[in-house]
Amino acid sequence: MGFLYETHLHTCEASRCGRVHGEDYISYMMGKGYSGMIVTDHFFNGNTCVPEDLSWKERVEIYCSGFERALKAAEGKDFTVMFGVEFNFNKDEYLLYGVDKQWLLDNERIMSMTRHELLEAVHEAGGIMIQAHPYRERDYLSDIKLAPTACDGIEVYNAANKPNMNALGYEYCMSLDLPMTSGSDIHFFHDNEMGGMLFERKINTVQDYARAVIERSGIPVSIRPDGTVIPVSQMPEQTVPTDLPTLPVLYPEGK
């Protein structure tokens, strides 16, 4: 089967929408067949629950606590916990892989960066930046923002999205010839379909994951409730759009 990794996960320590403590994910995700997970809580410019009236250091400490609790809970288990960030601009969001807590502590300036400036800063740290759920439509969204030159790849399968939204993202990624990722975007325990990346070899660090994504050595997959793992490329409903997006599509290049 290979090694399966959750790439998009929220804890209640830092994400306002999260319902699960970091440590409580370990047995749940292992039971689902995952070999590891990447904690990607909403950062301070997104749906965060980290208080604003604290110092930068205090805020970063709270932000990283869900990941750190999960990491500690996984000690001694054959399960890898890795760190990531979900960063918001103007309701378009990006998954950062390859940066760490110290990078956040040293880079308060990221809050005022443009998309391209953040991409450059993430690259300097040895990481990658993936646009999350690009064609998502929700009642809190008034448009779809795409930044094809401000990311390293596209999350083409997001288990919290409707199939056509994923299919539009898949088609978009294919047109750009960028690396693809898949994730559950999980906020609470459930028995619905999930997402993830499947690799032939074990992924030991988030830097290892970032390299593997750029090398395209992983397979974006969907995991059915019965545990069946299906490559997204083999799911027509998730790869072939049947409708156009209902929201306007904007390209905020250079911002």
Backbone hydrogen bonds in HBPLUS format (Angstrom, degrees):
<---DONOR---> <-ACCEPTOR-->    atom                        ^
c    i                          cat <-CA-CA->   ^        H-A-AA   ^      H-
h    n   atom  resd res      DA  || num        DHA   H-A  angle D-A-AA Bond
n    s   type  num  typ     dist DA aas  dist angle  dist       angle   num
A0003-PHE N   A0199-PHE O   2.77 MM 196  5.15 167.6  1.78 157.0 161.4     1
A0199-PHE N   A0003-PHE O   2.83 MM 196  5.15 161.3  1.86 144.6 150.6     2
A0035-SER N   A0004-LEU O   2.63 MM  31  5.37 168.5  1.64 155.7 159.5     3
A0005-TYR N   A0197-MET O   2.89 MM 192  5.26 152.4  1.97 144.0 153.3     4
A0197-MET N   A0005-TYR O   2.93 MM 192  5.26 156.2  1.98 144.9 150.7     5
A0006-GLU N   A0036-GLY O   3.07 MM  30  6.43 161.2  2.11 145.3 143.8     6
A0038-ILE N   A0006-GLU O   2.83 MM  32  6.08 132.0  2.06 134.8 149.9     7
A0185-ASP N   A0008-HIS O   2.93 MM 177  4.66 123.4  2.26 128.5 137.4     8
A0186-ILE N   A0008-HIS O   3.18 MM 178  6.70 141.7  2.34 151.1 143.7     9
A0040-THR N   A0009-LEU O   2.77 MM  31  5.31 156.6  1.82 146.3 154.5    10
A0010-HIS N   A0186-ILE O   2.92 MM 176  6.11 159.1  1.96 173.6 177.8    11
A0015-SER N   A0011-THR O   3.09 MM   4  5.89 156.1  2.14 152.7 159.9    12
A0012-CYS N   A0020-VAL O   2.89 MM   8  5.35 154.7  1.95 131.0 135.7    13
A0049-CYS N   A0014-ALA O   2.90 MM  35  5.30 153.5  1.97 130.8 132.6    14
A0018-GLY N   A0015-SER O   2.94 MM   3  5.06 154.2  2.01 106.1 114.6    15
A0016-ARG N   A0047-ASN O   2.85 MM  31  5.64 154.7  1.92 136.0 143.4    16
A0019-ARG N   A0187-HIS O   2.88 MM 168  5.83 155.4  1.94 160.5 159.1    17
A0024-ASP N   A0021-HIS O   3.00 MM   3  5.45 136.9  2.19 111.2 123.3    18
A0025-TYR N   A0022-GLY O   3.30 MM   3  5.82 163.1  2.33 112.8 117.7    19
A0029-MET N   A0025-TYR O   2.80 MM   4  5.86 170.6  1.81 165.0 166.3    20
A0030-MET N   A0026-ILE O   2.96 MM   4  6.13 160.5  2.00 154.1 160.2    21
A0031-GLY N   A0027-SER O   2.93 MM   4  5.99 150.6  2.02 140.5 148.5    22
A0032-LYS N   A0028-TYR O   3.16 MM   4  6.47 127.0  2.46 135.5 149.1    23
A0032-LYS N   A0029-MET O   3.12 MM   3  5.00 135.1  2.33  92.3 104.9    24
A0034-TYR N   A0029-MET O   3.11 MM   5  5.62 159.8  2.15 157.2 150.9    25
A0033-GLY N   A0030-MET O   3.03 MM   3  5.17 158.2  2.07 105.1 112.0    26
A0080-THR N   A0035-SER O   3.04 MM  45  6.46 160.5  2.07 138.0 141.3    27
A0037-MET N   A0080-THR O   2.85 MM  43  6.41 147.2  1.95 161.6 171.7    28
A0082-MET N   A0037-MET O   2.84 MM  45  6.13 156.8  1.89 158.4 164.0    29
A0039-VAL N   A0082-MET O   2.91 MM  43  6.28 160.9  1.95 160.0 153.8    30
A0084-GLY N   A0039-VAL O   2.77 MM  45  5.52 132.1  2.00 166.8 155.8    31
A0086-GLU N   A0041-ASP O   3.06 MM  45  5.72 157.0  2.12 149.2 142.0    32
A0043-PHE N   A0086-GLU O   2.90 MM  43  5.89 153.0  1.97 171.6 162.9    33
A0046-GLY N   A0043-PHE O   2.86 MM   3  5.38 154.8  1.92 126.4 128.0    34
A0048-THR N   A0046-GLY O   2.79 MM   2  5.52 138.0  1.97 106.0  92.9    35
A0059-ARG N   A0055-SER O   2.95 MM   4  6.22 157.2  2.00 154.0 160.7    36
A0060-VAL N   A0056-TRP O   2.90 MM   4  6.16 160.5  1.93 154.8 160.0    37
A0061-GLU N   A0057-LYS O   2.95 MM   4  6.16 157.5  2.00 150.6 156.8    38
A0062-ILE N   A0058-GLU O   3.14 MM   4  6.40 159.4  2.18 145.9 150.2    39
A0063-TYR N   A0059-ARG O   2.85 MM   4  6.06 162.5  1.88 150.5 156.3    40
A0064-CYS N   A0060-VAL O   2.94 MM   4  6.10 156.6  2.00 153.1 157.2    41
A0065-SER N   A0062-ILE O   3.07 MM   3  5.13 152.1  2.15 103.9 112.7    42
A0068-GLU N   A0064-CYS O   2.94 MM   4  6.18 163.9  1.96 154.9 160.3    43
A0069-ARG N   A0065-SER O   2.87 MM   4  5.95 153.4  1.94 145.4 151.6    44
A0070-ALA N   A0066-GLY O   3.08 MM   4  6.27 154.8  2.14 143.5 150.3    45
A0071-LEU N   A0067-PHE O   2.81 MM   4  6.05 157.8  1.86 153.3 160.3    46
A0072-LYS N   A0068-GLU O   3.01 MM   4  6.16 159.5  2.06 144.3 148.9    47
A0073-ALA N   A0069-ARG O   3.07 MM   4  6.22 155.3  2.13 141.0 147.9    48
A0074-ALA N   A0070-ALA O   3.06 MM   4  6.26 133.2  2.29 143.3 155.0    49
A0074-ALA N   A0071-LEU O   3.25 MM   3  5.26 135.2  2.46  94.3 106.2    50
A0075-GLU N   A0072-LYS O   3.20 MM   3  5.42 162.3  2.23 107.2 112.7    51
A0077-LYS N   A0074-ALA O   2.97 MM   3  5.37 157.4  2.02 138.4 138.3    52
A0085-VAL N   A0096-LEU O   3.12 MM  11  5.01 144.2  2.26 135.2 143.4    53
A0096-LEU N   A0085-VAL O   2.77 MM  11  5.01 163.7  1.79 149.7 155.6    54
A0087-PHE N   A0094-TYR O   2.78 MM   7  5.15 165.6  1.80 156.4 156.0    55
A0094-TYR N   A0087-PHE O   2.82 MM   7  5.15 151.9  1.90 143.4 153.0    56
A0089-PHE N   A0092-ASP O   3.01 MM   3  5.63 154.9  2.07 152.2 159.9    57
A0132-ALA N   A0093-GLU O   2.89 MM  39  5.59 159.1  1.93 136.1 142.6    58
A0095-LEU N   A0130-ILE O   2.70 MM  35  5.02 159.7  1.74 155.0 156.5    59
A0130-ILE N   A0095-LEU O   2.92 MM  35  5.02 166.6  1.94 143.2 147.3    60
A0097-TYR N   A0128-ILE O   3.04 MM  31  5.40 165.4  2.06 150.0 154.7    61
A0128-ILE N   A0097-TYR O   2.79 MM  31  5.40 152.5  1.87 154.2 163.3    62
A0104-LEU N   A0100-ASP O   3.11 MM   4  6.50 153.4  2.18 150.0 157.3    63
A0105-LEU N   A0101-LYS O   2.92 MM   4  6.26 160.3  1.96 154.0 159.6    64
A0106-ASP N   A0102-GLN O   2.96 MM   4  6.13 146.2  2.07 144.8 153.5    65
A0107-ASN N   A0104-LEU O   3.14 MM   3  5.14 155.4  2.21 102.7 110.3    66
A0110-ILE N   A0107-ASN O   3.13 MM   3  5.87 173.5  2.13 121.3 123.3    67
A0111-MET N   A0108-GLU O   3.34 MM   3  6.36 172.1  2.35 127.0 127.8    68
A0112-SER N   A0109-ARG O   3.08 MM   3  5.80 162.0  2.11 122.3 126.8    69
A0113-MET N   A0110-ILE O   3.22 MM   3  5.08 166.6  2.24 104.0 107.9    70
A0118-LEU N   A0114-THR O   2.95 MM   4  6.16 157.9  2.00 151.4 157.0    71
A0119-LEU N   A0115-ARG O   2.97 MM   4  6.21 159.9  2.01 147.3 153.2    72
A0120-GLU N   A0116-HIS O   3.06 MM   4  6.26 158.1  2.11 143.2 148.2    73
A0121-ALA N   A0117-GLU O   2.99 MM   4  6.25 157.7  2.04 146.1 152.3    74
A0122-VAL N   A0118-LEU O   2.83 MM   4  6.06 159.8  1.87 158.6 163.8    75
A0123-HIS N   A0119-LEU O   2.93 MM   4  6.14 156.9  1.98 147.6 154.3    76
A0124-GLU N   A0120-GLU O   2.93 MM   4  6.18 153.9  2.00 147.2 154.3    77
A0125-ALA N   A0121-ALA O   3.20 MM   4  6.46 135.4  2.41 136.1 147.0    78
A0125-ALA N   A0122-VAL O   3.10 MM   3  5.11 130.2  2.36  95.2 108.5    79
A0127-GLY N   A0122-VAL O   2.84 MM   5  5.14 160.1  1.88 152.4 145.9    80
A0126-GLY N   A0123-HIS O   2.85 MM   3  4.93 156.4  1.91 105.6 113.3    81
A0152-ASP N   A0129-MET O   2.61 MM  23  5.42 174.7  1.61 166.8 168.7    82
A0131-GLN N   A0153-GLY O   3.05 MM  22  6.48 155.8  2.11 155.4 147.9    83
A0155-GLU N   A0131-GLN O   2.92 MM  24  6.11 162.1  1.95 169.0 163.1    84
A0136-ARG N   A0133-HIS O   3.18 MM   3  5.51 156.9  2.23 123.7 121.7    85
A0141-LEU N   A0138-ARG O   3.10 MM   3  5.34 164.5  2.12 111.0 115.3    86
A0144-ILE N   A0248-PRO O   2.83 MM 104  6.09 160.7  1.87 165.2 167.5    87
A0250-LEU N   A0144-ILE O   2.68 MM 106  5.99 168.5  1.69 170.2 174.5    88
A0146-LEU N   A0250-LEU O   2.89 MM 104  6.24 164.5  1.92 162.8 165.7    89
A0150-ALA N   A0147-ALA O   3.01 MM   3  5.31 163.8  2.03 117.4 122.2    90
A0154-ILE N   A0179-PRO O   3.04 MM  25  6.52 156.2  2.10 161.5 164.9    91
A0181-THR N   A0154-ILE O   2.95 MM  27  6.22 143.2  2.08 146.8 147.2    92
A0156-VAL N   A0181-THR O   2.90 MM  25  5.95 129.5  2.16 149.9 158.7    93
A0183-GLY N   A0157-TYR O   3.00 MM  26  6.41 156.4  2.06 157.1 162.8    94
A0161-ASN N   A0158-ASN O   2.86 MM   3  5.47 167.2  1.88 126.7 130.0    95
A0159-ALA N   A0183-GLY O   3.10 MM  24  6.53 159.7  2.14 148.6 155.0    96
A0165-MET N   A0162-LYS O   3.03 MM   3  5.49 127.4  2.32 113.5 126.7    97
A0166-ASN N   A0162-LYS O   3.26 MM   4  6.64 156.8  2.32 154.3 161.2    98
A0167-ALA N   A0163-PRO O   2.83 MM   4  6.09 157.3  1.88 152.7 160.3    99
A0168-LEU N   A0164-ASN O   2.92 MM   4  6.09 154.1  1.99 144.9 150.4   100
A0169-GLY N   A0165-MET O   3.16 MM   4  6.40 152.4  2.24 139.8 147.1   101
A0170-TYR N   A0166-ASN O   2.79 MM   4  6.09 150.1  1.88 151.2 160.5   102
A0171-GLU N   A0167-ALA O   2.92 MM   4  6.11 166.1  1.94 151.1 154.2   103
A0172-TYR N   A0168-LEU O   2.96 MM   4  6.07 156.4  2.01 142.3 149.3   104
A0173-CYS N   A0169-GLY O   2.92 MM   4  6.09 159.2  1.96 146.0 151.1   105
A0174-MET N   A0170-TYR O   2.93 MM   4  6.17 159.7  1.97 151.6 157.3   106
A0175-SER N   A0171-GLU O   3.02 MM   4  6.26 150.0  2.11 144.5 152.3   107
A0176-LEU N   A0172-TYR O   3.19 MM   4  6.50 134.9  2.41 139.4 151.1   108
A0176-LEU N   A0173-CYS O   3.09 MM   3  5.11 130.5  2.35  96.2 109.5   109
A0177-ASP N   A0173-CYS O   2.88 MM   4  5.96 125.5  2.19 143.6 159.1   110
A0178-LEU N   A0173-CYS O   3.44 MM   5  5.74 159.9  2.48 143.0 148.3   111
A0177-ASP N   A0174-MET O   3.26 MM   3  4.96 138.1  2.45  91.1 102.7   112
A0194-MET N   A0223-ILE O   2.95 MM  29  4.99 157.8  2.00 139.9 147.2   113
A0223-ILE N   A0194-MET O   2.75 MM  29  4.99 166.6  1.77 138.9 141.0   114
A0221-VAL N   A0196-GLY O   2.94 MM  25  5.54 167.2  1.95 164.7 162.4   115
A0198-LEU N   A0219-ILE O   2.94 MM  21  5.01 164.9  1.97 137.7 142.4   116
A0219-ILE N   A0198-LEU O   2.84 MM  21  5.01 156.7  1.89 139.6 147.6   117
A0209-TYR N   A0205-THR O   3.01 MM   4  6.40 150.0  2.10 142.7 151.3   118
A0210-ALA N   A0206-VAL O   2.87 MM   4  6.13 159.4  1.92 145.9 150.7   119
A0211-ARG N   A0207-GLN O   3.01 MM   4  6.25 161.5  2.05 147.9 152.2   120
A0212-ALA N   A0208-ASP O   3.01 MM   4  6.18 157.5  2.06 144.9 151.5   121
A0213-VAL N   A0209-TYR O   2.93 MM   4  6.22 152.6  2.01 154.6 161.7   122
A0214-ILE N   A0210-ALA O   3.14 MM   4  6.41 166.4  2.16 150.3 153.1   123
A0215-GLU N   A0211-ARG O   2.87 MM   4  6.08 151.8  1.95 149.0 157.8   124
A0216-ARG N   A0212-ALA O   2.92 MM   4  5.94 109.9  2.43 131.0 147.6   125
A0217-SER N   A0212-ALA O   3.03 MM   5  5.39 165.4  2.05 154.5 156.6   126
A0216-ARG N   A0213-VAL O   2.96 MM   3  4.86 146.3  2.07  97.8 108.6   127
A0232-VAL N   A0220-PRO O   2.91 MM  12  5.79 173.1  1.92 140.3 142.4   128
A0222-SER N   A0230-ILE O   2.84 MM   8  5.28 158.1  1.89 150.2 156.2   129
A0230-ILE N   A0222-SER O   2.87 MM   8  5.28 170.1  1.88 160.5 163.9   130
A0224-ARG N   A0228-THR O   2.88 MM   4  5.23 162.4  1.91 156.9 157.4   131
A0227-GLY N   A0224-ARG O   2.80 MM   3  5.28 163.1  1.83 123.5 127.1   132
A0234-GLN N   A0231-PRO O   2.91 MM   3  5.52 159.4  1.95 118.0 124.7   133
A0235-MET N   A0232-VAL O   2.97 MM   3  5.30 155.9  2.03 123.9 122.8   134
A0238-GLN N   A0235-MET O   2.87 MM   3  5.42 150.6  1.96 118.5 127.7   135
A0239-THR N   A0236-PRO O   3.19 MM   3  5.06 156.0  2.25 100.0 107.3   136
A0240-VAL N   A0236-PRO O   2.89 MM   4  5.43 152.0  1.97 153.3 152.1   137
A0253-GLU N   A0251-TYR O   2.82 MM   2  5.60 140.1  1.98 103.1  92.9   138
